[in-house]
């Protein structure tokens, strides 16, 4: 059977997507989860038959306990699902080239990417493509993905890592602590990033990549 796992902390959106897919396709909803903890707690209750085909639809950002700050635990959810041999489609409002590049890259390995601004038919197209063993990026997002991929290909892996932290508003001292580097070393990396991307400061870099 064709089964879906929906992971999103917005209950009304989950319910709406589940209802539409159930009525307009032969996919069934195996589980709805509001976050990573609920997915892990309830995963063992899913009945998996030999001929079942599972796909997860995963948001990237989830509210923390104080309900004011969002964290991008979607990355960890996708990697965890990969360990269970369940492919994921990102379904997120964070739909810029940088997020698509990270989602589809070798570290996260999502199989599809669809913006929450799209309609349900686009999401269903993505599900069917991934079920067929292919990858899917929403067509009108593809040009931004290619542009970002081209820019990031000029950066080393460490420079890409630092650029990603800059996008997420990390200060130099925080980047140094997170990557176990000296602040001066981080500053040197950032200077090289500016040179390679043709930017002059963090604001310009963020605007370029987002």
DAQUI-V407368 format. One record per backbone hydrogen bond with DSSP energy under -0.5 kcal/mol. NH is the residue of the N-H (numbers start at 1). CO is the residue of the C=O. If there is no record, write none. Layout:
BEGIN
nh: <NH NH>
co: <CO CO>
END
This chain:
BEGIN
nh: <3 3 4 5 6 7 7 8 8 11 14 15 16 17 18 19 20 21 22 23 24 25 28 30 30 31 33 39 40 41 42 43 45 46 48 49 52 53 54 55 56 57 58 58 59 62 64 67 71 73 74 75 77 78 79 80 81 82 83 84 84 85 86 87 87 89 90 91 92 95 98 100 101 102 103 104 105 105 108 109 110 111 112 113 114 116 118 122 123 124 125 126 127 128 129 130 131 132 133 134 136 138 141 142 142 145 146 147 148 149 150 151 152 153 154 154 155 160 161 162 163 164 165 166 167 168 169 170 175 176 177 178 179 180 181 186 187 188 189 190 191 192 193 194 195 196 197 198 199 205 206 207 208 209 210>
co: <1 53 28 55 31 5 57 6 33 9 10 11 12 13 14 15 16 17 18 19 20 21 2 4 28 4 6 35 36 37 38 39 42 43 46 47 49 1 52 3 87 5 56 89 7 71 69 64 62 71 60 72 73 74 75 76 77 78 79 80 81 82 81 54 85 56 112 58 114 93 209 96 97 98 99 100 101 102 102 105 103 88 88 136 90 92 115 119 119 120 121 122 123 124 125 126 127 128 130 129 111 113 138 138 139 141 142 143 144 145 146 147 148 149 150 151 152 156 157 158 159 160 161 162 163 164 166 165 171 172 173 174 175 176 176 182 183 184 185 186 187 188 189 190 191 192 193 194 194 201 202 203 204 205 206>
END
